[in-house]
Amino acid sequence: MPEHIHAFLSEWTTAERTGDVETLATLLTDDFSGVGPLGFVLPRPAWLNRHRQGLAYEQFALEEIDIRLYGEVALVGARANARGTHQGRPLPESLRVTLVITSRWEAVRLATVHMSFIAGTQGSPPMPAPIDSGTNAVRLGR
């Protein structure tokens, strides 16, 4: 397994969990963008400011990590498990995340992260109901 990517992920998750904005700033590319579970896109400055604007994790860890290497780029799929709040509101406890990590310029950096809810987990939308065979539409279940 690519140990340098595992080491990077460990450093990144620790910095996210502890709100270490200075370390996070060194881990992100200059053109970094992050996509949150509601579809909002945050450029690098806004991503870093989340911690200054009320994001607080008690827990933030990656599991089910799948790393695929393509030259100087690593695509990482994982499950992020978290406990915390943003401006007093609880965060989703589990998300699927896709990270694009580059080892260009002799440094490992995070270029993009995309987060998605896992339906049916705490803090996420409900599981969709079965597909309606008459319309081929998914109905949201409650």
C-alpha positions as CSV (number, residue, x, y, z in Angstrom):
1,M,0.0,0.0,0.0
2,P,1.2,3.6,-0.6
3,E,2.4,4.5,2.8
4,H,3.0,8.2,1.9
5,I,-0.8,8.5,1.1
6,H,-1.8,6.8,4.4
7,A,0.6,9.1,6.3
8,F,-0.9,12.1,4.5
9,L,-4.5,11.0,5.3
10,S,-3.5,10.5,9.0
11,E,-2.1,14.1,9.1
12,W,-5.1,15.5,7.3
13,T,-7.7,13.8,9.5
14,T,-5.8,14.9,12.7
15,A,-5.7,18.5,11.4
16,E,-9.4,18.4,10.6
17,R,-10.4,16.8,13.9
18,T,-8.3,19.3,16.0
19,G,-9.2,22.4,13.9
20,D,-5.5,23.0,13.1
21,V,-5.9,25.6,10.3
22,E,-2.2,26.2,10.0
23,T,-1.5,22.6,9.2
24,L,-4.5,22.3,6.9
25,A,-3.2,25.3,5.0
26,T,0.1,23.4,4.3
27,L,-1.8,20.3,3.2
28,L,-4.1,21.9,0.6
29,T,-3.2,22.9,-3.0
30,D,-3.5,26.6,-3.8
31,D,-6.5,25.9,-6.0
32,F,-8.1,23.4,-3.6
33,S,-11.9,23.1,-3.6
34,G,-14.1,21.2,-1.2
35,V,-17.7,20.0,-1.9
36,G,-19.9,19.5,1.1
37,P,-22.7,16.9,1.5
38,L,-25.3,19.5,0.5
39,G,-23.5,20.3,-2.7
40,F,-21.9,23.6,-1.7
41,V,-18.4,24.3,-3.1
42,L,-15.8,25.9,-0.8
43,P,-12.6,27.4,-2.3
44,R,-9.5,27.0,-0.2
45,P,-9.9,30.1,2.0
46,A,-13.5,29.3,2.9
47,W,-12.6,25.6,3.6
48,L,-10.0,26.8,6.1
49,N,-12.4,29.3,7.7
50,R,-14.9,26.6,8.6
51,H,-13.0,25.9,11.8
52,R,-12.9,29.7,12.6
53,Q,-16.6,29.9,12.0
54,G,-17.9,27.3,14.4
55,L,-16.9,23.9,13.1
56,A,-15.8,21.7,16.0
57,Y,-15.1,17.9,15.8
58,E,-15.0,15.6,18.7
59,Q,-14.2,12.7,16.3
60,F,-13.1,12.7,12.6
61,A,-11.7,9.5,11.1
62,L,-11.6,7.7,7.8
63,E,-12.5,4.0,7.4
64,E,-13.0,1.7,4.4
65,I,-10.1,3.5,2.6
66,D,-9.6,2.6,-1.1
67,I,-6.6,4.2,-2.7
68,R,-6.0,4.1,-6.5
69,L,-2.8,5.6,-7.8
70,Y,-2.5,7.2,-11.3
71,G,1.0,8.6,-11.6
72,E,1.3,11.6,-9.3
73,V,-2.4,11.5,-8.5
74,A,-4.1,9.3,-5.9
75,L,-7.9,8.9,-5.8
76,V,-9.1,8.0,-2.4
77,G,-12.6,6.8,-1.5
78,A,-13.4,6.3,2.1
79,R,-16.1,6.5,4.8
80,A,-15.7,9.5,7.1
81,N,-17.0,9.0,10.6
82,A,-17.5,12.2,12.6
83,R,-19.0,13.6,15.8
84,G,-19.2,17.3,16.1
85,T,-21.1,20.5,15.4
86,H,-21.1,23.5,13.1
87,Q,-22.4,26.6,14.8
88,G,-24.1,24.5,17.4
89,R,-25.8,22.1,14.9
90,P,-24.8,18.5,14.9
91,L,-22.9,17.2,11.9
92,P,-23.8,14.0,9.9
93,E,-22.1,11.1,11.6
94,S,-21.1,9.3,8.4
95,L,-20.2,10.5,4.9
96,R,-18.7,9.0,1.8
97,V,-15.7,11.0,0.8
98,T,-13.6,11.1,-2.4
99,L,-10.3,12.9,-2.2
100,V,-7.9,13.8,-5.0
101,I,-4.4,13.9,-3.7
102,T,-1.4,15.0,-5.8
103,S,2.3,14.3,-5.1
104,R,3.3,16.9,-7.7
105,W,6.0,19.5,-6.8
106,E,7.7,16.9,-4.4
107,A,4.9,17.4,-1.8
108,V,1.7,15.5,-1.1
109,R,-1.3,17.9,-1.2
110,L,-5.1,17.6,-1.2
111,A,-6.5,19.1,-4.4
112,T,-10.2,18.3,-3.9
113,V,-12.5,16.6,-1.5
114,H,-16.1,15.7,-2.2
115,M,-18.4,14.6,0.6
116,S,-21.8,12.8,0.2
117,F,-24.4,11.7,2.7
118,I,-24.9,8.0,3.4
119,A,-28.7,7.7,3.4
120,G,-30.1,6.2,6.5
121,T,-27.2,7.2,8.8
122,Q,-27.6,9.7,11.7
123,G,-27.9,13.2,10.4
124,S,-28.4,12.3,6.8
125,P,-31.5,12.2,4.6
126,P,-33.7,9.1,4.8
127,M,-33.2,6.1,2.7
128,P,-35.1,6.3,-0.6
129,A,-38.2,4.2,-1.0
130,P,-38.2,1.5,-3.7
131,I,-38.4,2.7,-7.3
132,D,-42.0,3.2,-8.5
133,S,-42.3,0.8,-11.4
134,G,-44.8,3.0,-13.2
135,T,-42.6,6.1,-13.3
136,N,-39.1,4.8,-12.6
137,A,-38.8,7.5,-10.0
138,V,-37.3,7.1,-6.6
139,R,-39.6,8.2,-3.8
140,L,-38.0,9.6,-0.7
141,G,-39.2,7.6,2.3
142,R,-39.7,9.0,5.8
